[in-house]
């Protein structure tokens, strides 16, 4: 896949991603090596990022755990 950067230069994104994958270092490897510039294939144009309206449609649910009566299961009903 050929991509045009903000600076107008073309590069082979698939090739760069494969070369990165082949190192088996991952993002941690980049950090450990002291990288000072994020590889181009990690940077996405703003128009490709989700819009806030897309995020608002996501419904997250946090399970509620009822701990009522939990103290009845402790030996001697002691808190220690």
N, C-alpha and C positions, 0 to 999 in steps of 0.2 A: 504494500500500500504506500503510495507516494503522497507525502503531505507537504503543504506549503506553510512555512513558518511565518511569524509576524514580520520577520526581516526580509521576507520575499524569497528566501532560499528554499529549495526543495530537498527533502531527505526521505530515506526509506524507513518508515516507522517500523514495519514488520522486521526488518533486518536489525534495527537497534534493539527492539524488544527481545528478539531471539538471542542476540549477543549478550544482553543483560541476563536473560534466563540461563544461558549456558554457563555463566560464571557461578551460579548456584549461591551467590552471596546474598541476594535479596536486598531489601531496603536496609536491614540492619548492617549488612556489609558496606553499603554506601555510607552510612553514618559512622561506622567504625573506621572507615578509610579517611574520614575527614572531608568528605565531599563538600564543596562550597557552591556548587551550581546543580540545580535539580535537572535530571535528564529530560529532554524535550518530550518524550512520550508520556511523562507524568502530568504534563501541563495540558489542560483542556480549554478550548475556547469558551467564553462566557455563554454563548448561545447553546452550547451542549450541556450546560449544567442545569439541574432541575430548578424550576421557578418556585417561588415560595408557595404559589397556589397548588403546585404538584405535591409539595411536602405537606400542606395542610390536609390533603386527602388521606394521608397515612394515619391509621388509627392504631395507637399503641395501647395495650392493656397490661396493667400490672396486677398480678394475682394477689388477692387478699388472703392472708393466712390468719385464721382465728385461733389465738392462743389461749382462749378462755378455758380455764380448768387445767391448764398445763402444770400448775404447781401441784396438783393432785398426784402426778406421776413421779414426783421427786421423793426419794426416801426421807422419811421423817418430816416432810413438808418444809425442810430447811433450805435456805437460799444459798448456803455455802457448799 
